[in-house]
Amino acid sequence: MALLHKLRSVGIGGKLLNIIKGMYEAPKIAVRVGNEVSNLTEYLCGVRKGCPASPILFNFFINDIFKGVRGLRVPGLTSRIPGLLFADDTVLLVESSADLQAALDTITEWSDTWEMAVNASKCGIMTISGELTTDMTLQGQKVNSTDQYTYLVYIMNSKWDVSGTIKNNKSKVRKAVYAAYSFLRRSDVLTALKIKFINSVLMPIGCYGGETFGMSEAR
């Protein structure tokens, strides 16, 4: 089993490995619709849904997906940055079309080795400057280009215009203020508590991604 091999490679063994092995030995699922429950059926891929250990096990499994990806140079850093990885949201960062296809080939090799399938229709290529010189493929599937991409709710585009994120933040913080209005106008709630609420709940919504637009004119 690929997951067990990955765990052994990072030094996990003994009773802990046996427990995980037992959890994933011929697992079965059933589907419930209303009061009807389907027959049990085996599933042979993926981590167990709803299990507290699943996010950690998935991180162990996917943690080396960027191994072999050249990445790009970032001023002030001594090593290249191959990409961004948050759970199953993966972003490759490259400097040229040739580097991009090489990175996609690396991901393809990794996916084939660990029996993972990539849905290219859910992937996209966004160029910040320049144009692609040829079609890009991932596991034999063409990856389409896009002018806009949302990563962890942050909206970015090929022109590096931050106005989309600012407008999105504005809309969300307005909804949050409306939802909290009855609480904020209560006279029996201490002003200090209201300020704490604004700083800890409303401000993070409005300032999300602020590192990229800061005190700019767009803001």
Kinemage of the C-alpha trace (Angstrom):
@kinemage 1
@onewidth
@group {chain A} dominant
@subgroup {mainchain}
@vectorlist {calphas} color= white
{ca met a 1} P 0.000 0.000 0.000
{ca ala a 2} L 1.453 3.350 -1.072
{ca leu a 3} L 0.468 5.164 2.128
{ca leu a 4} L 2.232 2.627 4.342
{ca his a 5} L 5.353 2.868 2.183
{ca lys a 6} L 5.355 6.658 2.598
{ca leu a 7} L 4.966 6.341 6.377
{ca arg a 8} L 7.845 3.872 6.601
{ca ser a 9} L 10.033 6.237 4.565
{ca val a 10} L 9.661 8.968 7.222
{ca gly a 11} L 10.461 6.602 10.086
{ca ile a 12} L 6.998 5.575 11.246
{ca gly a 13} L 6.799 1.929 12.270
{ca gly a 14} L 5.944 -0.433 15.097
{ca lys a 15} L 2.545 -0.348 16.756
{ca leu a 16} L 1.549 2.976 15.204
{ca leu a 17} L 2.126 1.667 11.691
{ca asn a 18} L 0.228 -1.524 12.540
{ca ile a 19} L -2.729 0.527 13.790
{ca ile a 20} L -2.818 2.545 10.567
{ca lys a 21} L -2.420 -0.645 8.538
{ca gly a 22} L -5.393 -2.138 10.369
{ca met a 23} L -7.471 0.962 9.655
{ca tyr a 24} L -6.813 0.676 5.930
{ca glu a 25} L -6.947 -3.097 5.532
{ca ala a 26} L -9.963 -3.808 3.279
{ca pro a 27} L -11.961 -0.713 4.360
{ca lys a 28} L -15.676 -0.672 3.581
{ca ile a 29} L -18.250 2.070 3.192
{ca ala a 30} L -22.026 2.324 3.024
{ca val a 31} L -24.198 5.139 1.723
{ca arg a 32} L -27.260 6.348 3.589
{ca val a 33} L -30.101 8.167 1.837
{ca gly a 34} L -32.912 9.009 4.209
{ca asn a 35} L -33.643 5.830 6.142
{ca glu a 36} L -32.155 3.557 3.493
{ca val a 37} L -28.600 2.238 3.864
{ca ser a 38} L -26.751 0.591 0.998
{ca asn a 39} L -24.804 -2.637 1.237
{ca leu a 40} L -21.176 -2.427 2.309
{ca thr a 41} L -18.652 -2.062 -0.478
{ca glu a 42} L -14.860 -1.936 -0.415
{ca tyr a 43} L -12.974 1.186 -1.441
{ca leu a 44} L -9.293 1.002 -2.245
{ca cys a 45} L -8.240 4.641 -2.595
{ca gly a 46} L -8.234 7.780 -0.496
{ca val a 47} L -8.091 8.322 3.244
{ca arg a 48} L -11.014 7.648 5.556
{ca lys a 49} L -13.577 10.445 5.492
{ca gly a 50} L -14.200 12.098 8.841
{ca cys a 51} L -11.244 10.422 10.555
{ca pro a 52} L -9.131 12.868 12.640
{ca ala a 53} L -5.957 11.175 11.377
{ca ser a 54} L -6.839 11.602 7.689
{ca pro a 55} L -5.485 15.163 7.168
{ca ile a 56} L -2.133 14.201 8.720
{ca leu a 57} L -1.891 10.983 6.706
{ca phe a 58} L -2.737 12.852 3.505
{ca asn a 59} L -0.020 15.420 4.251
{ca phe a 60} L 2.530 12.634 4.693
{ca phe a 61} L 1.420 11.152 1.382
{ca ile a 62} L 1.570 14.306 -0.733
{ca asn a 63} L 4.430 16.115 1.010
{ca asp a 64} L 7.082 15.145 -1.566
{ca ile a 65} L 5.041 15.986 -4.673
{ca phe a 66} L 7.382 18.908 -5.509
{ca lys a 67} L 10.533 16.780 -5.327
{ca gly a 68} L 12.428 17.353 -8.569
{ca val a 69} L 10.522 20.525 -9.524
{ca arg a 70} L 13.019 23.308 -10.320
{ca gly a 71} L 10.827 26.190 -9.173
{ca leu a 72} L 11.615 29.884 -9.455
{ca arg a 73} L 13.990 32.347 -7.875
{ca val a 74} L 12.678 34.753 -5.233
{ca pro a 75} L 14.809 37.783 -4.301
{ca gly a 76} L 16.227 37.433 -0.817
{ca leu a 77} L 15.930 33.640 -0.678
{ca thr a 78} L 18.817 31.260 -1.242
{ca ser a 79} L 16.711 28.362 -2.539
{ca arg a 80} L 14.147 28.197 -5.316
{ca ile a 81} L 10.421 27.947 -4.561
{ca pro a 82} L 8.801 25.026 -6.447
{ca gly a 83} L 5.239 25.955 -5.568
{ca leu a 84} L 2.514 26.300 -2.960
{ca leu a 85} L 0.855 23.367 -1.241
{ca phe a 86} L -2.175 23.497 1.051
{ca ala a 87} L -3.921 20.139 1.512
{ca asp a 88} L -4.809 19.106 -2.052
{ca asp a 89} L -4.565 22.634 -3.501
{ca thr a 90} L -1.300 22.667 -5.436
{ca val a 91} L 0.307 25.568 -7.310
{ca leu a 92} L 3.427 25.162 -9.458
{ca leu a 93} L 5.693 28.202 -9.821
{ca val a 94} L 8.015 28.324 -12.837
{ca glu a 95} L 9.918 30.874 -14.910
{ca ser a 96} L 9.364 29.635 -18.475
{ca ser a 97} L 7.239 27.398 -20.693
{ca ala a 98} L 10.014 24.804 -20.768
{ca asp a 99} L 10.234 24.783 -16.982
{ca leu a 100} L 6.453 24.459 -16.753
{ca gln a 101} L 6.256 21.365 -18.938
{ca ala a 102} L 9.219 19.871 -17.084
{ca ala a 103} L 7.411 20.498 -13.787
{ca leu a 104} L 4.195 18.962 -15.137
{ca asp a 105} L 6.177 15.929 -16.292
{ca thr a 106} L 7.598 15.603 -12.777
{ca ile a 107} L 4.101 15.735 -11.292
{ca thr a 108} L 2.949 13.158 -13.853
{ca glu a 109} L 5.787 10.815 -12.887
{ca trp a 110} L 4.993 11.269 -9.198
{ca ser a 111} L 1.277 10.647 -9.785
{ca asp a 112} L 1.898 7.524 -11.857
{ca thr a 113} L 4.351 6.165 -9.281
{ca trp a 114} L 1.893 6.585 -6.425
{ca glu a 115} L -1.200 5.613 -8.447
{ca met a 116} L -2.791 9.048 -8.294
{ca ala a 117} L -5.052 10.441 -11.026
{ca val a 118} L -5.050 14.165 -11.797
{ca asn a 119} L -8.151 15.830 -13.229
{ca ala a 120} L -6.657 18.285 -15.734
{ca ser a 121} L -10.059 19.924 -16.254
{ca lys a 122} L -9.742 21.327 -12.724
{ca cys a 123} L -6.257 22.687 -13.430
{ca gly a 124} L -5.256 25.891 -15.176
{ca ile a 125} L -2.199 27.811 -16.305
{ca met a 126} L -1.902 31.535 -15.632
{ca thr a 127} L 0.993 33.504 -17.086
{ca ile a 128} L 1.995 36.705 -15.325
{ca ser a 129} L 4.063 37.941 -18.251
{ca gly a 130} L 4.771 36.484 -21.675
{ca glu a 131} L 2.844 33.752 -23.462
{ca leu a 132} L 2.923 29.976 -23.634
{ca thr a 133} L 4.869 28.686 -26.607
{ca thr a 134} L 3.049 25.345 -26.804
{ca asp a 135} L 0.240 23.320 -25.247
{ca met a 136} L 0.953 21.942 -21.789
{ca thr a 137} L -0.024 18.409 -20.778
{ca leu a 138} L -0.439 16.646 -17.449
{ca gln a 139} L -0.844 12.863 -17.404
{ca gly a 140} L -1.546 13.051 -21.124
{ca gln a 141} L -4.296 15.665 -20.698
{ca lys a 142} L -4.136 19.217 -22.004
{ca val a 143} L -4.105 21.918 -19.341
{ca asn a 144} L -5.997 25.037 -20.409
{ca ser a 145} L -4.892 28.614 -19.794
{ca thr a 146} L -6.814 31.088 -17.651
{ca asp a 147} L -6.634 34.825 -16.942
{ca gln a 148} L -7.857 34.538 -13.344
{ca tyr a 149} L -7.235 32.092 -10.530
{ca thr a 150} L -8.497 31.846 -6.960
{ca tyr a 151} L -6.152 30.289 -4.411
{ca leu a 152} L -7.410 29.932 -0.841
{ca val a 153} L -10.069 32.599 -1.519
{ca tyr a 154} L -7.417 35.028 -2.824
{ca ile a 155} L -8.293 36.210 -6.343
{ca met a 156} L -5.344 36.820 -8.665
{ca asn a 157} L -5.114 37.481 -12.388
{ca ser a 158} L -2.548 37.604 -15.159
{ca lys a 159} L -2.273 41.408 -14.905
{ca trp a 160} L -1.504 41.145 -11.187
{ca asp a 161} L -4.465 43.417 -10.459
{ca val a 162} L -5.507 43.162 -6.795
{ca ser a 163} L -8.835 44.983 -7.179
{ca gly a 164} L -10.739 41.688 -7.459
{ca thr a 165} L -9.549 40.541 -4.045
{ca ile a 166} L -10.235 43.947 -2.505
{ca lys a 167} L -13.805 43.964 -3.852
{ca asn a 168} L -14.316 40.399 -2.635
{ca asn a 169} L -13.061 41.332 0.837
{ca lys a 170} L -15.322 44.386 0.878
{ca ser a 171} L -18.365 42.287 0.019
{ca lys a 172} L -17.584 39.666 2.656
{ca val a 173} L -16.852 42.125 5.443
{ca arg a 174} L -20.084 43.995 4.659
{ca lys a 175} L -22.052 40.753 5.051
{ca ala a 176} L -20.211 40.015 8.292
{ca val a 177} L -21.030 43.476 9.664
{ca tyr a 178} L -24.710 43.026 8.799
{ca ala a 179} L -24.705 39.620 10.495
{ca ala a 180} L -23.070 41.046 13.631
{ca tyr a 181} L -25.001 44.321 13.700
{ca ser a 182} L -27.469 43.237 16.390
{ca phe a 183} L -24.551 42.214 18.611
{ca leu a 184} L -22.553 45.397 18.026
{ca arg a 185} L -25.482 47.708 18.820
{ca arg a 186} L -26.335 46.041 22.126
{ca ser a 187} L -25.876 48.422 25.057
{ca asp a 188} L -25.293 45.591 27.537
{ca val a 189} L -22.130 44.442 25.739
{ca leu a 190} L -18.899 46.052 26.894
{ca thr a 191} L -17.243 48.363 24.379
{ca ala a 192} L -13.954 46.546 24.959
{ca leu a 193} L -15.609 43.274 23.920
{ca lys a 194} L -17.000 44.873 20.757
{ca ile a 195} L -13.547 46.207 19.873
{ca lys a 196} L -12.103 42.752 20.479
{ca phe a 197} L -14.726 41.275 18.153
{ca ile a 198} L -13.996 43.824 15.421
{ca asn a 199} L -10.240 43.253 15.631
{ca ser a 200} L -10.411 39.457 15.774
{ca val a 201} L -13.321 38.758 13.392
{ca leu a 202} L -14.101 41.658 11.065
{ca met a 203} L -10.596 43.027 10.462
{ca pro a 204} L -9.129 39.681 9.283
{ca ile a 205} L -11.928 39.369 6.719
{ca gly a 206} L -11.377 42.850 5.334
{ca cys a 207} L -7.576 42.620 5.361
{ca tyr a 208} L -7.253 39.106 3.921
{ca gly a 209} L -4.375 39.096 1.439
{ca gly a 210} L -3.389 42.599 2.521
{ca glu a 211} L 0.288 41.706 2.200
{ca thr a 212} L -0.078 42.106 -1.575
{ca phe a 213} L -1.967 45.403 -1.706
{ca gly a 214} L -1.066 47.047 1.629
{ca met a 215} L -1.570 50.810 1.519
{ca ser a 216} L -1.614 50.987 -2.279
{ca glu a 217} L -3.884 53.180 -4.370
{ca ala a 218} L -6.007 50.130 -5.226
{ca arg a 219} L -6.839 49.723 -1.535
